[in-house]
Amino acid sequence: MVLQSTAETLIGVSEAIRAVEAEIDYAARSDAKVLITGESGVGKEVIARLIHQRSRRSHTPLVTINCAGIPDPLLESALFGHVKGSFTGAHRDRLGLLEIADGGTIFLDEIGEMSLRMQALLLRFLENGELQRVGADYVQSRVNVRVIAATNRQLVDEIAAKAFREDLYYRLNVIHVTVAPLRARREDIPVFIEHFLRLYADRHGMQPPAMAPAVMDRLTAYDWPGNVRELRNVVERLIVRTHAGMITPDELPAEIQQPGPTRPLTPAKSGVAPLVDELFDRLVNGRESFWNVVHPLFIARDMTRADLRALLKKGLEQAGGSYKVLVQLFNMPLSDYKRFLNFLRKHQCQVPFQRFRASRVVTAAAETWTH
């Protein structure tokens, strides 16, 4: 949870970013709920802050919470609060973020990662503004909170897959702000580069370095799969590494020095997300370890619980429903079996294995019959 107060600015010169600017102004004139969608790293939280800063609630708190990877009991307590003795460790009554944000705004990042149970609780709150803390048998208060939500998932597809409530979607989707990926607005890339050069040079106590034209060309041509977040990190790395006051192509990361043809994000096999297919290929064919490839992405929240479950389903299908075989398939030592299962349980990402064992039996029987 974060209480935001830092002023934000919208960076960019493209038509796409100007359209976002107009939507921010529309949203700031009212208290209507806002849904912000776009790929990971495009700056959805910046949009939420700008809406709050330009609204009549600007003098009140903006409370932020990332819903990804937080187990239901903790998320429910964080949002709604709890009463003393409601669970182990609840030594006193505690306010929830919705109550803390009373009169202000709450930003629910990665709303698409909420469980169906939590979606139902949120929907009930949105309908009447009433708060009932965990462990309480009565409504404690009614609050006036503006809700802004964001997700990198296609919620329409999630609704079709019964993973997101349609009624909650329509409740949240009063004003919809879509943020285009950086590769779709390349004219904004030099503007971001200049901004981050000044920002990080000042932060590290140095003069902003010059940049060879070839460097800017390559940075602009790169597709930035991590969007603005990736660009920001690359610029800071260049600031730290440069010593001659001039950034040259040799100092660029390898993937930008020799970009080559960027692999497009094509529809994946069996409807699985492209990220999942790519990770599965790196694990199974590239022989990379789950802990080195998947775990860092998930912890950094660049990979969702739904993505991880989809990856596990692909692995269990090949492993015949055996998690022990899956551990080895994903290039972990068998001694990591309990550690792996504990990680999945902690983040509520377990996938039932029974149907994959059943499919293995059917497949084996079919092969026996054909032979």
C-alpha positions as CSV (number, residue, x, y, z in Angstrom):
1,M,0.0,0.0,0.0
2,V,1.3,3.5,-0.9
3,L,-0.1,6.9,-0.1
4,Q,0.8,9.0,-3.2
5,S,1.5,12.7,-3.2
6,T,4.3,13.1,-5.8
7,A,3.3,15.3,-8.7
8,E,3.3,13.6,-12.1
9,T,3.5,14.8,-15.7
10,L,2.5,13.1,-18.9
11,I,5.4,12.7,-21.2
12,G,5.0,12.3,-25.0
13,V,4.1,14.1,-28.2
14,S,2.2,11.4,-30.1
15,E,-1.4,11.5,-31.0
16,A,-1.9,8.4,-28.8
17,I,-0.6,10.2,-25.8
18,R,-2.6,13.3,-26.6
19,A,-5.8,11.2,-26.7
20,V,-4.8,9.8,-23.2
21,E,-4.4,13.4,-22.0
22,A,-7.9,14.3,-23.1
23,E,-9.3,11.2,-21.3
24,I,-7.5,12.2,-18.1
25,D,-9.1,15.6,-18.3
26,Y,-12.5,14.1,-18.8
27,A,-12.0,11.7,-15.9
28,A,-10.7,14.5,-13.6
29,R,-14.0,16.5,-14.0
30,S,-16.1,13.9,-12.3
31,D,-16.0,11.2,-9.6
32,A,-16.8,8.4,-12.1
33,K,-14.9,5.1,-11.8
34,V,-12.0,4.7,-14.3
35,L,-10.6,1.6,-15.8
36,I,-7.0,1.9,-17.2
37,T,-5.8,-0.8,-19.5
38,G,-2.5,-1.4,-21.3
39,E,0.6,-3.6,-21.3
40,S,2.8,-4.0,-18.3
41,G,5.2,-1.0,-18.0
42,V,3.2,1.6,-20.0
43,G,2.6,3.9,-17.1
44,K,-0.9,3.0,-15.9
45,E,-0.2,4.2,-12.4
46,V,1.0,7.6,-13.7
47,I,-2.3,8.0,-15.4
48,A,-4.1,7.2,-12.2
49,R,-2.1,9.8,-10.3
50,L,-2.7,12.4,-12.9
51,I,-6.5,11.9,-12.8
52,H,-6.4,12.2,-9.0
53,Q,-4.1,15.3,-9.1
54,R,-6.4,17.1,-11.6
55,S,-9.6,16.2,-9.8
56,R,-11.4,18.0,-6.9
57,R,-10.0,15.3,-4.6
58,S,-6.4,16.3,-5.2
59,H,-6.0,17.6,-1.7
60,T,-7.0,14.1,-0.3
61,P,-5.0,10.9,-0.3
62,L,-4.4,8.7,-3.3
63,V,-4.1,5.2,-1.9
64,T,-2.5,2.5,-4.1
65,I,-2.5,-1.2,-3.8
66,N,-1.3,-3.9,-6.2
67,C,-3.7,-6.8,-6.2
68,A,-1.4,-9.3,-8.0
69,G,0.0,-12.1,-5.9
70,I,-1.7,-11.2,-2.6
71,P,-3.7,-14.1,-1.1
72,D,-7.4,-13.5,-0.5
73,P,-7.3,-13.2,3.3
74,L,-4.5,-10.6,3.2
75,L,-6.1,-8.7,0.3
76,E,-9.5,-8.6,2.0
77,S,-8.0,-7.4,5.3
78,A,-5.9,-4.8,3.4
79,L,-8.9,-3.4,1.7
80,F,-11.7,-3.7,4.3
81,G,-9.7,-3.8,7.5
82,H,-10.2,-6.4,10.3
83,V,-11.3,-6.6,14.0
84,K,-9.3,-7.8,16.9
85,G,-9.2,-11.6,17.1
86,S,-10.6,-12.2,13.6
87,F,-7.6,-14.3,12.7
88,T,-4.2,-15.4,14.1
89,G,-2.1,-12.3,14.5
90,A,-5.1,-9.8,14.6
91,H,-4.1,-8.3,17.9
92,R,-6.1,-5.1,17.4
93,D,-8.7,-3.5,15.1
94,R,-7.2,-2.2,11.9
95,L,-8.5,0.2,9.3
96,G,-8.6,-1.0,5.7
97,L,-7.3,1.0,2.8
98,L,-10.9,1.9,1.6
99,E,-11.5,3.5,5.0
100,I,-8.1,5.3,4.9
101,A,-9.0,6.6,1.4
102,D,-12.3,8.1,2.6
103,G,-12.9,11.3,0.7
104,G,-10.0,10.5,-1.7
105,T,-9.1,8.0,-4.3
106,I,-8.0,4.4,-4.3
107,F,-6.0,2.9,-7.2
108,L,-6.5,-0.9,-7.6
109,D,-3.6,-2.0,-9.8
110,E,-3.8,-5.4,-11.5
111,I,-7.5,-5.7,-10.8
112,G,-7.6,-8.7,-13.2
113,E,-5.6,-10.8,-10.7
114,M,-8.4,-10.6,-8.1
115,S,-10.1,-13.9,-7.3
116,L,-13.8,-14.3,-8.0
117,R,-14.5,-14.2,-4.3
118,M,-12.7,-10.9,-3.9
119,Q,-14.4,-9.5,-7.0
120,A,-17.7,-10.2,-5.3
121,L,-16.7,-8.4,-2.2
122,L,-15.5,-5.4,-4.2
123,L,-18.7,-5.3,-6.2
124,R,-20.8,-5.3,-3.0
125,F,-18.7,-2.3,-1.8
126,L,-19.1,-0.4,-5.1
127,E,-22.8,-0.8,-5.0
128,N,-23.4,0.8,-1.5
129,G,-20.1,2.1,-0.2
130,E,-20.5,0.1,3.0
131,L,-17.5,-1.4,4.8
132,Q,-17.6,-4.5,6.9
133,R,-14.2,-5.5,8.4
134,V,-13.0,-9.0,8.4
135,G,-14.4,-10.8,11.5
136,A,-17.2,-8.2,12.1
137,D,-20.9,-9.2,12.0
138,Y,-22.1,-5.7,11.1
139,V,-21.3,-2.8,8.8
140,Q,-18.8,-0.4,10.4
141,S,-19.1,2.6,8.2
142,R,-20.0,4.0,4.8
143,V,-17.2,5.8,2.9
144,N,-16.9,8.0,-0.2
145,V,-14.0,6.8,-2.2
146,R,-13.3,7.2,-5.9
147,V,-12.1,4.0,-7.5
148,I,-9.6,3.8,-10.3
149,A,-8.6,0.3,-11.5
150,A,-6.0,-0.9,-13.9
151,T,-5.0,-4.2,-15.6
152,N,-2.7,-5.5,-18.3
153,R,-5.2,-8.3,-19.1
154,Q,-8.0,-8.3,-21.7
155,L,-10.9,-8.4,-19.3
156,V,-13.4,-9.2,-22.0
157,D,-11.5,-12.4,-22.6
158,E,-11.3,-13.1,-18.9
159,I,-15.1,-12.7,-18.7
160,A,-15.5,-15.2,-21.5
161,A,-13.2,-17.6,-19.5
162,K,-15.3,-17.1,-16.4
163,A,-12.3,-15.6,-14.6
164,F,-13.7,-12.1,-14.2
165,R,-17.2,-11.0,-13.2
166,E,-19.1,-9.2,-16.0
167,D,-21.1,-7.1,-13.6
168,L,-17.9,-5.9,-11.9
169,Y,-16.4,-5.1,-15.3
170,Y,-19.3,-2.8,-16.2
171,R,-19.3,-1.3,-12.8
172,L,-15.6,-0.3,-13.2
173,N,-15.7,0.6,-16.9
174,V,-17.4,4.0,-16.7
175,I,-14.4,5.8,-18.2
176,H,-12.0,3.6,-20.0
177,V,-8.4,4.9,-20.7
178,T,-6.3,2.7,-23.0
179,V,-2.6,3.3,-23.0
180,A,-0.8,2.2,-26.2
181,P,2.6,0.3,-25.9
182,L,5.7,2.3,-26.6
183,R,6.4,0.5,-29.9
184,A,3.1,1.9,-31.2
185,R,4.2,5.5,-30.5
186,R,7.8,5.6,-31.4
187,E,7.9,9.4,-31.6
188,D,7.6,9.4,-27.8
189,I,10.8,7.4,-27.3
190,P,13.3,10.3,-27.8
191,V,11.2,12.5,-25.4
192,F,11.3,9.8,-22.7
193,I,15.0,9.3,-23.3
194,E,15.8,13.1,-22.8
195,H,13.6,13.1,-19.7
196,F,15.3,10.1,-18.1
197,L,18.7,11.3,-19.0
198,R,18.2,14.5,-17.1
199,L,16.4,12.7,-14.2
200,Y,19.1,10.1,-13.6
201,A,22.1,12.4,-14.3
202,D,20.8,14.7,-11.6
203,R,20.1,11.8,-9.3
204,H,23.7,10.4,-9.7
205,G,25.2,13.9,-9.4
206,M,26.6,14.3,-13.0
207,Q,26.0,16.2,-16.2
208,P,23.6,14.6,-18.7
209,P,25.9,12.8,-21.2
210,A,25.6,13.4,-25.0
211,M,24.3,10.6,-27.2
212,A,25.7,9.5,-30.5
213,P,23.1,9.7,-33.3
214,A,23.4,5.9,-33.9
215,V,22.4,5.3,-30.2
216,M,19.2,7.3,-30.6
217,D,18.4,5.4,-33.8
218,R,18.8,2.1,-32.2
219,L,16.8,3.0,-29.1
220,T,14.0,4.3,-31.3
221,A,14.0,1.2,-33.5
222,Y,13.9,-1.2,-30.5
223,D,10.4,-2.6,-29.7
224,W,10.6,-2.2,-25.9
225,P,8.6,-5.2,-24.8
226,G,8.9,-3.9,-21.2
227,N,7.7,-0.4,-22.4
228,V,8.5,2.7,-20.4
229,R,9.7,0.7,-17.4
230,E,12.3,-1.1,-19.5
231,L,13.4,2.2,-21.2
232,R,13.8,3.9,-17.9
233,N,16.0,1.1,-16.6
234,V,18.2,1.1,-19.7
235,V,18.7,4.9,-19.6
236,E,19.8,4.7,-15.9
237,R,22.2,1.9,-16.7
238,L,23.7,4.0,-19.5
239,I,24.1,7.0,-17.1
240,V,25.9,4.8,-14.5
241,R,28.2,3.2,-17.1
242,T,29.2,6.1,-19.2
243,H,32.5,7.8,-18.3
244,A,33.5,9.9,-21.4
245,G,30.4,12.1,-21.5
246,M,29.2,10.4,-24.6
247,I,27.0,7.4,-24.9
248,T,28.1,5.1,-27.8
249,P,26.4,2.1,-29.4
250,D,28.9,-0.2,-27.7
251,E,27.4,0.7,-24.3
252,L,23.9,-0.4,-25.3
253,P,22.5,-3.7,-24.0
254,A,23.1,-6.6,-26.4
255,E,19.5,-6.9,-27.4
256,I,19.5,-3.3,-28.5
257,Q,22.9,-3.3,-30.2
258,Q,21.9,-6.0,-32.5
259,P,18.1,-5.8,-32.6
260,G,17.5,-7.9,-35.7
261,P,13.9,-8.7,-36.6
262,T,11.8,-8.6,-33.4
263,R,9.7,-11.6,-32.9
264,P,6.1,-10.5,-33.1
265,L,3.6,-11.4,-30.4
266,T,1.5,-13.8,-32.5
267,P,-1.5,-15.6,-31.2
268,A,-0.2,-18.5,-29.2
269,K,-1.0,-22.2,-29.6
270,S,-4.2,-23.4,-28.0
271,G,-5.0,-19.8,-27.0
272,V,-2.3,-19.5,-24.4
273,A,-0.6,-16.1,-23.9
274,P,2.5,-15.5,-26.0
275,L,4.6,-15.0,-22.8
276,V,3.6,-18.4,-21.6
277,D,4.6,-20.1,-24.9
278,E,7.9,-18.3,-24.8
279,L,8.7,-19.2,-21.2
280,F,7.7,-22.8,-21.8
281,D,10.0,-23.0,-24.8
282,R,12.9,-21.6,-22.8
283,L,12.3,-24.1,-20.0
284,V,11.7,-27.2,-22.0
285,N,13.8,-26.7,-25.1
286,G,16.3,-24.1,-23.8
287,R,16.9,-26.1,-20.6
288,E,16.7,-23.0,-18.4
289,S,15.7,-23.2,-14.8
290,F,12.3,-22.1,-13.5
291,W,14.0,-20.2,-10.7
292,N,16.1,-18.2,-13.1
293,V,13.5,-17.6,-15.8
294,V,10.0,-17.6,-14.3
295,H,10.4,-16.8,-10.7
296,P,12.0,-13.4,-11.2
297,L,9.3,-12.3,-13.6
298,F,6.6,-13.3,-11.2
299,I,8.1,-11.7,-8.2
300,A,8.6,-8.5,-10.2
301,R,4.9,-8.7,-11.2
302,D,5.8,-8.7,-14.9
303,M,4.0,-12.1,-15.0
304,T,0.5,-12.7,-13.5
305,R,-0.9,-15.6,-11.5
306,A,-3.0,-16.5,-14.6
307,D,0.2,-16.6,-16.7
308,L,1.9,-18.9,-14.2
309,R,-1.1,-21.2,-14.0
310,A,-1.2,-21.4,-17.8
311,L,2.5,-22.3,-17.8
312,L,1.9,-25.0,-15.1
313,K,-1.0,-26.5,-17.1
314,K,1.2,-26.8,-20.2
315,G,3.9,-28.5,-18.0
316,L,1.5,-30.8,-16.3
317,E,0.1,-31.9,-19.6
318,Q,3.5,-33.0,-20.7
319,A,4.4,-34.4,-17.3
320,G,1.3,-36.5,-17.2
321,G,0.0,-34.7,-14.1
322,S,3.0,-35.3,-11.9
323,Y,4.4,-32.3,-10.1
324,K,7.6,-34.3,-9.4
325,V,8.1,-34.8,-13.2
326,L,7.2,-31.1,-13.7
327,V,10.0,-30.1,-11.3
328,Q,12.5,-31.9,-13.5
329,L,10.9,-30.7,-16.7
330,F,11.4,-27.2,-15.5
331,N,15.0,-27.9,-14.8
332,M,14.9,-27.8,-11.0
333,P,16.6,-30.4,-8.8
334,L,14.2,-32.9,-7.3
335,S,15.2,-31.7,-3.9
336,D,13.3,-28.4,-4.8
337,Y,10.0,-30.3,-5.0
338,K,8.7,-29.0,-1.6
339,R,10.1,-25.5,-2.2
340,F,8.3,-25.4,-5.5
341,L,5.0,-26.5,-4.1
342,N,5.3,-24.1,-1.2
343,F,5.9,-21.3,-3.6
344,L,2.8,-22.2,-5.6
345,R,0.6,-22.5,-2.4
346,K,1.9,-19.2,-1.0
347,H,0.8,-17.3,-4.2
348,Q,-2.4,-19.4,-4.8
349,C,-1.1,-20.7,-8.1
350,Q,-1.6,-24.4,-7.7
351,V,-3.2,-26.2,-10.6
352,P,-5.2,-29.5,-10.0
353,F,-3.3,-32.3,-11.5
354,Q,-6.0,-35.0,-11.7
355,R,-7.3,-34.3,-15.2
356,F,-3.8,-34.3,-16.6
357,R,-3.3,-37.8,-15.3
358,A,-6.6,-38.8,-16.7
359,S,-5.7,-37.5,-20.1
360,R,-2.4,-39.5,-19.9
361,V,-4.4,-42.7,-19.3
362,V,-6.7,-42.0,-22.3
363,T,-3.7,-41.2,-24.5
364,A,-1.9,-44.3,-23.5
365,A,-5.0,-46.4,-24.1
366,A,-5.4,-44.9,-27.5
367,E,-1.8,-45.6,-28.5
368,T,-2.2,-49.2,-27.3
369,W,-5.3,-49.6,-29.4
370,T,-3.7,-48.2,-32.5
371,H,-0.8,-50.6,-32.2
